[in-house]
Amino acid sequence: MVARRGEMEERMYSQSVKREVPTLLSINAFVRKHFVHLISLLALIAFLTPRVSHAVRGVRLFHGQLDASGLSLFLMMLSAAIQCGFSAFRSVIARPRPLLVCLALFFVILPTSCWLLGHLCIPLLGRTLGEPIQIGLDLVILMPVAATATIWARDAKGDIELLVSLVVITMALGTLTAPIYLSYMSGLTANSIVIPQAMIFRQLLVGVLLPLVIGVSLNRILRKRLSRVQPYFAFLGNLGLFMAVYLNVGTASPLLRNLSLRQVGLAMLIVLAVNLANFILGSLLGRLAGLKQNHQVTCEFSSGMRSNGTALVVGLASFPNSPLVTVPAAIYIIFQHLIASIVKSRLAARYGDGETAAATATAAPAHAADAAPAATARAA
């Protein structure tokens, strides 16, 4: 009787999921198809409604331990982590070459590239505006790999386990080494910028490590059911991404409005040049290092996308008398997603569209459910 009741509950669960999944698949497909338009529209709305963004950012849950920015990061990381298994992380460590290549890119090549391009700031913008913009660019490039990169890498057949590992490592080490880098890159002393260690640690714990543990655990617990519930987590990941864009652009909107059109235009060109250089260097290094296809995809997205929310927080906390240092982060967050959409289209044309296979596996009949997780893992 107990076994029969369990079978009936399983059947009812499967039927319920089957009714809901096609709707979520349609929503997720619509978001992927029109992502650039949606994120551009959202950025415009955030720019025009900074007070709403400020009010949303001020909402805190769990006795002030979780704010809207932390929630958005949690949702994005959970969406990525649920696709990862414990054995996959062991394989990243067991075969560390792709990880070491990406870390060399993050800690050596990209800071050097940004430092060289940053020399254009003062000649083009003048010392008053050029110096804070240059420091802001350095802050952006030294911040952790963006959790939103996991969504792009997932859709482009990247190695999610490698990317999540990069997010965790750069979150833990990148922000701690930022003062040392800034002392050389911007002519600052190591004590001229104060990294809010407690805040960064809390963000690491709540926004990265906690969803990582939950996601990997759910991956192990759900197993056969994973492909059926995956659309729900993909939807939550997209929701977290849009929330992060809205909050970050809304926070920087008042700062951008104080600049002239010429200043904004030149600042945008410099930030765009840095962002393009990051994506290009990631693509070139992945190929030159002879990485596999999925590792090349991860290398490219991890090099081009940064945690601009962290850059905004660190910039505002460290330079309260020079809020213009947060302008590059506000501009970068828009460009990095626009460029990422172009990169994804280019990769889809080269390697094929991974989302088609994932959607087919999710919508497959119940008798094919056992093979779906393996197919999804290969696509990831």
Secondary structure, DSSP 8 states (H G I E B T S, - for coil): -HHHHHHHHHHHHHHHHHHHHHHHHHHHHHHHHTHHHHHHHHHHHHHH-HHHHHHHHT-EETTTTEEHHHHHHHHHHHHHHTT--HHHHHHHHHS-HHHHHHHHIIIIIHHHHHHHHHTTHHHHHHHHHHHHHHHHHHHHHHS-B-TTHHHHHHHTT--HHHHHHHHHHHHHHHHHHHHHHHHHHSS--TTSS---HHHHHHHIIIIIIHHHHHHHHHHHHHGGGHHHHHHHHHHHHHHHHHHHHHHHHHHHHHHHHTS-HHHHHHHHHHHHHHHHHHHHHHHHHHHHTT--HHHHHHHHHHHH-B-HHHHHHHHHHH-TT-GGGGHHHHHHHHHHHHHHHHHHHHHHHHH--HHHHHHHHHTS-GGGGGGHHHHHHHH-
